[in-house]
Amino acid sequence: MVISDVAMKVSSINILVAPLKAAKGVDTFKGNSLFTVFVPADDTFTELQASTIDALLKDIPKLNKISIL
Protein backbone atom coordinates (compact mmCIF):
# COMPACT_ATOMS: atom_id res chain seq x y z
CA MET A 1 0.00 0.00 0.00
CA VAL A 2 1.31 3.46 -0.86
CA ILE A 3 1.47 6.48 1.46
CA SER A 4 -1.37 8.41 -0.16
CA ASP A 5 -3.74 5.45 0.11
CA VAL A 6 -2.92 4.99 3.79
CA ALA A 7 -3.20 8.73 4.52
CA MET A 8 -6.68 8.94 3.03
CA LYS A 9 -7.87 6.14 5.31
CA VAL A 10 -6.58 7.70 8.55
CA SER A 11 -9.30 9.93 9.97
CA SER A 12 -6.97 11.89 12.27
CA ILE A 13 -5.01 13.55 9.43
CA ASN A 14 -7.80 14.97 7.26
CA ILE A 15 -6.43 18.52 7.47
CA LEU A 16 -3.18 17.32 5.88
CA VAL A 17 -4.88 15.19 3.23
CA ALA A 18 -7.17 18.02 2.07
CA PRO A 19 -4.33 20.20 0.71
CA LEU A 20 -2.74 17.19 -0.98
CA LYS A 21 -6.00 16.53 -2.78
CA ALA A 22 -6.53 20.22 -3.63
CA ALA A 23 -3.05 20.52 -5.14
CA LYS A 24 -3.42 17.17 -6.90
CA GLY A 25 -0.37 16.00 -4.96
CA VAL A 26 -1.76 12.60 -4.03
CA ASP A 27 -0.09 10.94 -7.04
CA THR A 28 3.31 12.21 -5.86
CA PHE A 29 3.27 9.51 -3.21
CA LYS A 30 2.12 6.68 -5.47
CA GLY A 31 5.47 5.92 -7.10
CA ASN A 32 8.02 3.29 -6.20
CA SER A 33 10.28 5.79 -4.42
CA LEU A 34 10.95 5.59 -0.71
CA PHE A 35 9.49 8.42 1.38
CA THR A 36 9.74 9.42 5.01
CA VAL A 37 6.69 11.42 6.01
CA PHE A 38 6.09 13.11 9.34
CA VAL A 39 2.38 13.82 9.61
CA PRO A 40 0.88 16.01 12.30
CA ALA A 41 -2.55 14.95 13.54
CA ASP A 42 -5.55 17.22 12.96
CA ASP A 43 -5.53 18.42 16.57
CA THR A 44 -2.19 20.11 15.83
CA PHE A 45 -4.09 22.64 13.73
CA THR A 46 -6.73 23.57 16.31
CA GLU A 47 -5.25 27.05 16.82
CA LEU A 48 -5.77 27.91 13.14
CA GLN A 49 -9.03 29.51 12.18
CA ALA A 50 -11.09 27.63 9.61
CA SER A 51 -10.80 30.66 7.32
CA THR A 52 -6.99 30.28 7.31
CA ILE A 53 -7.23 26.65 6.25
CA ASP A 54 -9.90 27.46 3.64
CA ALA A 55 -7.76 30.25 2.19
CA LEU A 56 -4.80 27.91 1.87
CA LEU A 57 -6.90 25.23 0.18
CA LYS A 58 -7.97 27.78 -2.44
CA ASP A 59 -4.39 28.95 -3.14
CA ILE A 60 -3.29 26.10 -5.43
CA PRO A 61 0.05 27.72 -6.46
CA LYS A 62 1.03 28.00 -2.78
CA LEU A 63 -0.04 24.40 -2.14
CA ASN A 64 2.10 23.24 -5.05
CA LYS A 65 5.12 25.00 -3.54
CA ILE A 66 4.50 23.34 -0.19
CA SER A 67 4.06 19.88 -1.68
CA ILE A 68 7.59 19.86 -3.12
CA LEU A 69 9.35 20.71 0.13
C-alpha positions as CSV (number, residue, x, y, z in Angstrom):
1,M,0.0,0.0,0.0
2,V,1.3,3.5,-0.9
3,I,1.5,6.5,1.5
4,S,-1.4,8.4,-0.2
5,D,-3.7,5.5,0.1
6,V,-2.9,5.0,3.8
7,A,-3.2,8.7,4.5
8,M,-6.7,8.9,3.0
9,K,-7.9,6.1,5.3
10,V,-6.6,7.7,8.6
11,S,-9.3,9.9,10.0
12,S,-7.0,11.9,12.3
13,I,-5.0,13.5,9.4
14,N,-7.8,15.0,7.3
15,I,-6.4,18.5,7.5
16,L,-3.2,17.3,5.9
17,V,-4.9,15.2,3.2
18,A,-7.2,18.0,2.1
19,P,-4.3,20.2,0.7
20,L,-2.7,17.2,-1.0
21,K,-6.0,16.5,-2.8
22,A,-6.5,20.2,-3.6
23,A,-3.0,20.5,-5.1
24,K,-3.4,17.2,-6.9
25,G,-0.4,16.0,-5.0
26,V,-1.8,12.6,-4.0
27,D,-0.1,10.9,-7.0
28,T,3.3,12.2,-5.9
29,F,3.3,9.5,-3.2
30,K,2.1,6.7,-5.5
31,G,5.5,5.9,-7.1
32,N,8.0,3.3,-6.2
33,S,10.3,5.8,-4.4
34,L,10.9,5.6,-0.7
35,F,9.5,8.4,1.4
36,T,9.7,9.4,5.0
37,V,6.7,11.4,6.0
38,F,6.1,13.1,9.3
39,V,2.4,13.8,9.6
40,P,0.9,16.0,12.3
41,A,-2.6,15.0,13.5
42,D,-5.5,17.2,13.0
43,D,-5.5,18.4,16.6
44,T,-2.2,20.1,15.8
45,F,-4.1,22.6,13.7
46,T,-6.7,23.6,16.3
47,E,-5.3,27.0,16.8
48,L,-5.8,27.9,13.1
49,Q,-9.0,29.5,12.2
50,A,-11.1,27.6,9.6
51,S,-10.8,30.7,7.3
52,T,-7.0,30.3,7.3
53,I,-7.2,26.7,6.2
54,D,-9.9,27.5,3.6
55,A,-7.8,30.2,2.2
56,L,-4.8,27.9,1.9
57,L,-6.9,25.2,0.2
58,K,-8.0,27.8,-2.4
59,D,-4.4,28.9,-3.1
60,I,-3.3,26.1,-5.4
61,P,0.0,27.7,-6.5
62,K,1.0,28.0,-2.8
63,L,0.0,24.4,-2.1
64,N,2.1,23.2,-5.1
65,K,5.1,25.0,-3.5
66,I,4.5,23.3,-0.2
67,S,4.1,19.9,-1.7
68,I,7.6,19.9,-3.1
69,L,9.4,20.7,0.1
